[in-house]
């Protein structure tokens, strides 16, 4: 790691201790300042983004980048406005810090409180979407965490300008300097992964192979955002018009993102009625289709391979498989899915329950597009990513996923010796409803 990056990590570590004690109003003021600055400096942002997009399109022409990557990279005025609104939405969320999660009386005047606090220093590595830098920064600030940001080289100009704007916008607010750090050298990532004494959490956003690499090369806890191999299952009791709309939205509305559907599963009972119209609608939208043998007996599409069932296309591509029933659908999803987001379309609530309870995924929907799997749409303000693991956060990771807790014990001179031995006093261990307030006992 370079001396500069070593300094950045040290600055973030110091800033995290101070930021944990910055009041909510100040953190919200800083977020509103960021939103205002993004709007005021939109021309500067878009000019930098144009440089990134132009370079990415050259790489696309050479076959080095995909169209999906280029699409995720692009910004425009409407996108910048949505980014600014997202920052304001984060400011409008309830304060995740200082909440008393549990309160328990151990004995008279001996009270234990479990209170939400920031994680500390969070490192993130993410690819082409410049809005990810703003989302992650906004959530880190609101939750009182310092953040180390490493974006992809394809978005380097956009990320640099956005980070400068964030840093300058918060400089005039009482937020500790150094809370947000941009790491640009790719070789420094490995050194950051060694710094388990300074970095409290790593959040990689990328392929399963990349997340596995991070997990294998660090002792820092890892909250991984991996591929989205998502499915829509059209059940025999589905409203087929609804199913067609849901399956279309899940693929076509924005195919470049991780919550877009990649495999459509169709009950054999309705396949003959459903697939011809669905395929025609997909093809009219430019979707490249592949299917298993049963699908190809009904519609004219290319053959699907075993690899297709586990591929995140991130583009206008889709695989189709005809299944026997909901149990067959569940087996396929659990065997080939990425534990991201799955959806069933059916009018039978019992069948929906079988699917939703049987699937091992962070989000499972009934009669809704997989595209709803999103921190903003969930009411979280934004997200730092979608965790397909189970510890310590799962699904869209918002403010709560960036907090941990500590225990505060309020006493009045009690000694452990009092509660030991044959004549030990008993603990009461009674839960009660109260928020921790420093010095509350001495004020009574």
Buried (B, 14 or more C-beta within 10 A) or exposed (E): BEEEBBEBBBBBBBBBEBBBEBEBEBBBBBBBBBBBBBBEBBEBBBEBBBEBBEBBBEBBEEEEBBBBBBBBBBBEEEBBBEBBBBBBBBBEBEBBBBBBEEBBBBBEEBBBBBBBBBBBBBBBBBBBBBBBBBBBBBBBBBBBBBBBBBBBBBBBBBBBBBBBBBBEBBEEBEBBEBBBBBBBEEEBBEBBBBBEEBBBBBBBBBEBEBBBBBBEBBEBBBBBBBBBBBBBBBBBBBBBEBBBBBBBBBBBEEBBBBBBBBBBBBBBBBBEEBBEEBBEBBBEEEBBBBBBEBBBEBBEBEEBEEEBBBBBBBBBBBBBBBBEBBEBBBEBBBEBBBBBBBBBBBEBEEBBEBBBEBBEBBBBBBBBBBBBBBBBEBEBBBBBBBBBBEEBBBBBBBBBBBBEBEEBEBEEEBEEEEBEEEEEEEEEEEEEEEEBEEEEEEEE
